[in-house]
Amino acid sequence: MSPPTTRPALGLRERKKIKLRRSAQREAFRLFAAQGYEDTTVEQIADAADISTSTFYRYFPTKEDVVLYDEYDPIVEHTVTGRDPDEPLVETIRAAVAALATAVEADRDQALERLKLTATVPALQARQGSEGRKALEFFIGLFSARSGRATDDYQLRVTAAAFTAAQLEAARRWADTGGTASLGGLMDDAVTFIEPLIAAL
C-alpha cells in the first residue's frame, strides 16, 4: 500500500485564521447553550470572542455558518488521497469514516451540540440539506473515480446517496446516546449495512 501523503504545514496566517474561527465558534456554542440559538445575536458572539461584527462576517457569512463550520472535509479528503488507489473501494471508505469519527469524537462536546442544534433549529435544518448535498457530491466523485462509472450512473448515485444517508443516521444515533456509544463503531456498521451496494460498483 502506498504511504499516506503528508499534509503541508500551515503558515502563520492560516493558523491565526483557524484560531480565530475556533474561538468565535466556541463562544457561540457557549452562548447558544446559555440563552438559546434564536436569542443569541451575532453582535453578542463577536463581543464574547473579542472581535468586531465585520470580522465575524468575514469568517462566517451568517449565524448558521458558525454552527455548521467544521474542519472535517480535509481529513476525509486527505485520508482518501493517501490510500492505495487499487485497494477495494469499501476499504478506502472504512478508512475515511474511521478518520472522520476520530476527529469528531476528539471534539465531542461541540460536535454533540452541533447535532442537537441542527436537529431542532429550522434555519439550520434548511442549511444542513445543502451541506449534505456537498457530501453526497464528494462521494459520488470518489465512487466514480474508483469504479470507472460515470458520475451520472444511476446505480452509483443511489449507492452514494445510501452511504451518505447511512452515515448521517450513524451520527444521529451517536447523538441520541449522548456520545456514549462509539461513533467509529456506528459509522463502520453503517458501511457494513450497505457494503453489497458499494462492492457491486
N, C-alpha and C positions, 0 to 999 in steps of 0.2 A: 504494500500500500504506500502511496506517495505520502511524504511527510506533510503535515499541515503547513500552510503558508503563514508567514509571520505578519501580524498586523503592524503597519508602520506606527512609530511612536508619534503621539500628538504633540504639536507645538504649544508654546506657552499661551498663545492667543486662544487656541481651541480649548485648552484646558480651563482657561478662565471662563469661557462661554459655558462649558459644561457645569462648572462650579456654580455659576450664577443661575442657570436653569434649575439645578438641583435645589439650590437654596430657596428660590421662588416657589418651586413645586412643594417643597417640604412645608413652607409657611402656609401655602394654600390649603394643603390637606389638613394641617392643624386647625386652621380657621373653619374649614368645612365641618370637621368633627365637632367643633365647639359651638357653632352657630348655624350650621346648615349651608348647603350649597347655594340655594336661592338667596339667602340673606347675607351672603358674603360678596363684597364688591371687589372689582379689580383694584380700586384705589386702596382698599384695606390690605389686600395681598401685597401690593407694591410697597406700602408703608411698612408692613411687617418684615419684608425682605430687604428693606433699606435701599430701594431703587425707585426711580420715577415711573409713572404710569407709561410714559413713552418708551422707556426701556423695557418694561413688561411686554408691551405690544410688539416690540422688535423680536422678542423671543417666543411669544405666544400670541398669535393673531387674535384669539378670542379666549374667553374664560374657559370654554370647553377644552381648548388645547392644553391648558395647564394640567388638566386631569389626564388627557389621553396621551400626552407625550411620554415616550419611554425610549430606552436605548437598546431594545431587544432585536430589532431588524438586522443591524450589523452583525450581531452574534450569530444569528441563523445563517446569514449570507456567508460569513467567514467560515463557519463550520462546513457548509455545503461545498464551497470552493476548495476547501482543504482536503476533501475526500478523494479517494481514487475514483475517477470517472467510470471505471469498469466494474466497480462493486455493484451488487444488486441495489436497485433504487430504494427498496424498503430499508436497507441497512443505512443508507445515507439519510433517509427520513428519520430513522430512530436516533441517529447521532445528533441531528439537528434539534429534535424535540427534547433530547436529554440536555443539550447545552442550554436551550431556552428555559427549561424547567429549573436548572441550577441557578440561572441568573434571576429568575422570578422569585424563587424561594430565598435567595440571598437578600431580596428586598421585600420580604414577606408582608410586613405591616402595610406598606404603601400599596403593594400590589393588591392586597385584600380590600383596602379602602377604595381603590380604583374600580375593582369589580363590583363592589357594593354600589358605588355612585352610578356606574354605567347601567346597572340593573334597575335603578329607581328614579333617575333624573331624565325626564323626557328629552331634553335637548341633547343630553349625552347619548341616549339610546339612538337618536336620529343620526348623530355623528358616528356612532360605533358601526353603523351599517356601512358607511363609506370606508372606514378603516378596515373592516372585514373584507371589503372588496379588494383592497390593496393586497392583503394577504393572499386572497384567492388568486389574483393575477400573478403573484410571485410564484406560487406553487404550480400554476398552470405552465409558466415558463420553465420551471425546473423539470416537471414531468415531461414536457415536450422535448427539452434538450436531451434528457436521459433515455427517452423511449423512442425518439425519432418520429413520433407522431406530430401532426400539425397542431398548433395551439387552438384551432377551431374544431379539432376532433371531438365528437360528442362523448365518446367513452372516456377520453382523457379529462374533459371538463367536468363530467359527472363525478369521476374519481377525485379530482381536485376539490370539488365542492363538498363531497362526503368527508374528505380528510379535514378541511378547514372547519366544517361544522362539528366533527368529532373532537377536534382539539378545543374548540370553544366550549363544548359540553364538559370536557375534562376540567377546564379552568373553572367553570361554574360549579361542578361537583366539589372541587377543591375549596372554593369559597364557601360552599354550603357546610363544609366540615370545619370552617374557621381556620383553615390552613393546617389542620392536624393530620390529614391524610397526606400521602406522598404525591406531590404534583407530578414528579417524574414517573411514578408508577401508573398514575391515572392516564397520563398522556401516552405512555408506552402501550397501555392496554387499548387505548383508542386506536393506535396504529394497528395493533393485532386484529381488532374487530374488522378493519377494512383492508387488511393485508391482501386478501384474494383479489380485490379490485386493483390494487397497486401492482401486484405480481402479473396481472393479466395485460398490462400495458405493453 
